[in-house]
Amino acid sequence: MLVVAHPDDDAYGLAGSVALHADDPGFRFTLVHATDGAAGEIPPGFPATRESLGAVRRGECRNAWRALGRTPDRHVWLDYADGKLAGVPSEALVGRIALLLEEEHPDVVATFGPDGITGHPDHIAVGQATDAAFHRVRVAADTGFRRLLHGAMKASTFERWNAARLRGGKDVWDPSRVYHLRGVPDETIGLEVDTTTVADRIIAGLSQHRSQLHVISDPTRTAANWRRSVGREFFVVAWPPRSPGDPVLNDMFEGL
């Protein structure tokens, strides 16, 4: 189960792992969106209004998973207001996610970590609620709940990408600012997935988020650079606890 805040959040961090397991017998993929992204940016000339953007982005999300080649087996929209998740009573959000976890009993749950990858308050709120729901349901469950993952960017990757932006004369990401990328220490990464063999499928999905392409991808980025940028997925293994020196996993189901 992947629990995120907005359409296109799901198209980044876990799409490659889903593509890699798309045809596995017994693989079930549940996707949960807390909002429909209705408060997102509307680029000049794009055929959407503030009133219609949420519906447009839901459609883009459906198209993205079709383009990747593996649609969710279950897709739930919680219908909270975009940009307002931090103001939702914690118990309400935790309770709704916990109910879905009780229904699905997933082996692996993925969401945002405390940094929200971009510091977005919606990302942080849905990540905190998913963590709380996971542990609440896990302690009473006799199946599932074997791994909790936080999508992340390695600090070394962040620094390399920022250096490239600086060389190109672009503004660098400032991890103290909301909506800017930020990295986590490399040694905290417990799962690194090589997704180069499905990079074109990931990009096909990302490209369907047409209303947000100006945010998703720099228009000057080459096709080769885009493939390289989606060639790895990184996660902090939030549960079970890792010990110093534990090997980095290469697949979300490795060892389960």
N, C-alpha and C positions, 0 to 999 in steps of 0.2 A: 504494500500500500504506500502510495506517495501522497503526502498532504502538503499543499502549497497555498499561497495566497491568491495569485492572479493567473489568468491565462498567459502563457509563455514562460512562467516560472518552471513549469513542468518540461518545457522543451529544451532546457539547458542540461541540468545535472544528471538526470537518470534516463534520458531517452536512449542513449547508446546501450546501456545495460538492458533495457527493455528489448531493443532490437536484437541484441546478442542472444536473448533467451526466447525470442518471439515464437519459435516453433517447438520449444521444449514441451514434452508431454507433462501435463499437470501444472504448467506455469499459468498462474492467474494474476492479473494486474488490475488493482483497484486504484482509481485516481480520485482525489478529493480536492476541490477548489473552494476556498472560503469566500471568494468574491468573484465577480465577472469582469473586473478591471474597468468598470465604467468611468472611473475618474482619470484614466490614463490620458496621455497626450494625444491630440489629433493633429497630424501634420497638415500643413497647408495643402489644400486641394484634395485631401482624402475624403471619399464619399461617406462620411459619418457625421452625426451630430452628437452633442452631449447626451441627448436622450437615447440615441440608437447605438452608441459605442459598445455598451455592455453586450447587446445581442450580437453585434458584429464580432466581438472578440470571442464569444462562445462559439460562433461558427468557425472562426479561424482556428480555434483550438481543436475542434472536431476534424477539420481539414488537415491540420498538422499531423495528427496521429494516423490518419489515412495515408498521408504522404510518406510517413516513416514506415508504414507497412504493418503496424500492429496497434489496433485500437484497444482501449481499455475494456476489460470484461465488465467492469462496473465503473460508472463515472457519476460522481455526486457533486452537486453545486449546493453549498450551504447558504448562499444568497445573502451574505452580509454585505454592507456597503463598503465599497472600495475606499481605502484610506482611513477607515474607522475601526479597524479590528482592535487597536489598542484600547478603545473605549468600550468594547464588549465585555460584560461581566465575565470574569475568568471561568467561573463554574459553568456558565452557559456554553462557552466554546469547548471547554474540556469535556463536558458531558455529551455534547453532540458527536465529538470525535470518538469518545470512548464507546458510544453506542455502535458506531460503525466498526470499530475494532472488535467488539464483542460479536458482531454479526459475521465478520470475515475471518478472524483469527489468522492474520497474515504471519508468515515466518519472519519477514523482513519489513520494517517500516522505515521510511525515509522522509525527512523534512528539513527545515532550516535549523541551523545552530544558533547560538546566542548572538552572533554577529549579523545574522540575516543575509550574509554575503555582501549586501550593499547597505546595511544599516537601516533598511526600510522598516518602519514600525509595524507594518502588516506582516512582513516576513518574520520578525522577531516574535510577534504575538502568536502567530499560528505555530511556530516552532515550539515555543514554550508550552502551548496548550497540548500539542501532540505528544511532547515528552511526558507531560503529566498524565495524559490519557493512557499512553503506552504502559507506564508503570502501574497505574491503577488497575488496568485490566490484566496485565501480565501476572500479577501475584496470585490471581485466582484462576488462571487459565491452565488447562492441562495439555493444550496443544498451541503451537504457534509462538510468536513473540520471542524469537531467538536472536534477533539483532535489530538494533536501532541505529540508524545512520543519519548523520548531519552532512548535507552537501557543503562543500568548502572549496576555497582556492588556496593552493600552497603559497606560502610567503615568497618562495623563490620564483614561482611562476608570476606572481603579482609584481615582483621587482623587475623581472625580465620584461614583462609587457609594459610596465611604466617607463623603463629605460627606452624601449622602442618608441613609445609615444613621445618622449622628450626629444629623441633624435629626429622624429618626424615633424617637430614643431607643434605638437598637439598639447593640450592641457593634460597634466598628469592627474591620476586619481588620488584623492586625498582621503585616506581611511577615517579621518575624523569627521567627514561630511556625509550626510544622508544621501543616498542614491549613488555613492561612489563605491567601487569595488574595494575589498579589503582581503588580506590573506591571513591564514592561520599558520603558526609555526610548523615547518615541514615535519618535525618529529611527532606531531599530533595526528598526522594522517595515518589511518589504519587500513584504508582500502583505496587502491589505485587501479582503475580499470582501463585497459588498452582498448579504445573504441575506434581505432583507425580503420578497421575493416568495415565499419558501418558509418563512417564519417559522412558519406554522401547522403545516407538516409537521414542522419541527424539534421544536416543542412536543409534537406528537402522539407523536413518538418518545420524547422525554424523559419524558413522562407514563407510559409503560409501565414505567419503572423504579420500580415502586410501593414496593418495599422501601426505596428510598433517596430517596423524594420529600421526606422531612423534611430531607434534606441538599441536594437539588437546588434546591428552590424554597421560599422563605419563604411560609407559608400566607396572609400578608396581601398578597402581591403581586397586583396586578390583572392581568387578561388583557392589557390594553394594555401594561403595564409589562413583562410577560414577553415579548411580541412584540418590543418595542424592545430588550430585553437580548440577544435572539438574532439581531438584525438585521444584525450584522457579525461576520465571522470574521477574526482577526488572526494573522499568522505572521511570524516571523523567517525570512528566507531564509538557511539555514545553509550552503548550497552551491548554485550557484557563488558565490564571494565577490562582495559588492556593493561598489561604489565610492561615496564620498560624492556626493550629488546624483543618484544613479540614481533614476528614477521608481519610485513604489510601484506594484506590479502589482495588478490587479483580479480576476485569475482564476488558479487554481493551474496552469493549462496555458498561460497567456499567454506568447507568445514562443517556445514550444517547437516 
